[in-house]
């Protein structure tokens, strides 16, 4: 009778944990608003500048020392997105924020499958700024460290933008076998996304024009981002905690069931030997 009771308790625990997980997912998804398709503009920006030559007197030799001037390439593609009204909030232990995603392809590509998505949960979605617009900058070829090394001078590029409302966090995905830590606890986006926007096209000049400026331009404002793939802190929300507790309870019940079953078998063997 004891093994049967333990088996019944095990089945009930599994059913309760499954209902709790399903209810948590439905509640989380239904409470997050779906964002509208974003509006944006794209333009080519050349902030290259020349550093002039300078001369100075060596304090030990008295000789004139000349530092040769040089040219600094700083050419970018600038996406300006109109922000939608939104205030971040906490839900199930996670911060729900407003993000953007971007994708691009060559204008002369006949295959719509050639879109290249720029961001994913592992590489940080740009967070909407607190002003009316969010501006994203992408270095192009010729800067020494281009964002897209395939965007060459004279190229024409199509861009689209997507809005996302939700949270970016890790989940438990332990399946056994040879898994890396990032496979066991991958980053995911949990929330709502808009459709992709209409296409905006830009043509990069065939050659960089000489810059009229002789001093470095003012620094650009950086955007707030989420933790990257090198983060080692594992964030567990309330739903994940419920899952872990349920799994622990199931394991404990299995151990009890096995112990009772072995005890029952030992009693039956003793009775048979006594007979």
C-alpha positions, 0 to 999 in steps of 0.5 A: 500500500505504501508504494502505491501512495508514494506513486500517487503523490508523485503523479499529483506533484508532476501535474501541479508543477505542469499546471503552475508552469503553464499558468505562469507562461500564459500570465507573463505573455498576456500581461506584456503589451505588444509594441507598434511597428517602429518609425525610423530614418537612416543616413550616412554620417561622415565625422572624419577629421584631420589632426594637424602637425605640431612642433615642440622644443625638446627640453634636453637638446633644444631641438625642434621636434615635429609630430606629423599630423594624420587623418582619422576616419569616422564614417558611420550609418546612423539609425534614428528611431522614434520612441513609443511611450513606455515605462520599464517595470518589474515582473516575476523578478525580471525588468520588462524594458523596451528594445529594438532589433535591426536587420539589413541586406543588400538592395540588389538581393532578390532573395528576401532570406538574405536579411541579416539580423543584427541583434539577439539575446546573446548580443544585447538588444539596444534599449530605447532611450528616455528621450523622444528618439533612440539613435544607433551608430554603425561603423562602416568599412574604412574605420579600422574596426568596422561594424559590417566589413561587407559594407563597402564604398558605393554599396546600397543597403536596405534596413528594417527595425523591429520593436520588442517589449519584454525581458532578457534573462537566462533560463535553465536548459540542462538536458544532460550530455556534454553541455557548455555553461552557456548551453545549460543556461542560455539567454532568451527574450521573453515578451512581445515583438512588433512586425518588421518596419518598412524598408529604408535604403541608404547608399554609401558614397563611392569615396570618403570626402575630405573632412573640413574639420581639423579637430575631433568631433564631440563624442556621441551619446552611448545607449543603455544595454543589457548584460552581454554573453560574457556575463556569468551571473545567472538570473533566475526569475520566479517561474524558474524558481518554481520549476526548480522547487518542483523538480527537487520535490519530484526527485525527493518523492522518487527517492522515497518511492524507491526506498519504500519499494525496496523495503517492501521487496525485502519484507516479501523475500523474508516471508518467502524464506520463512515459509 
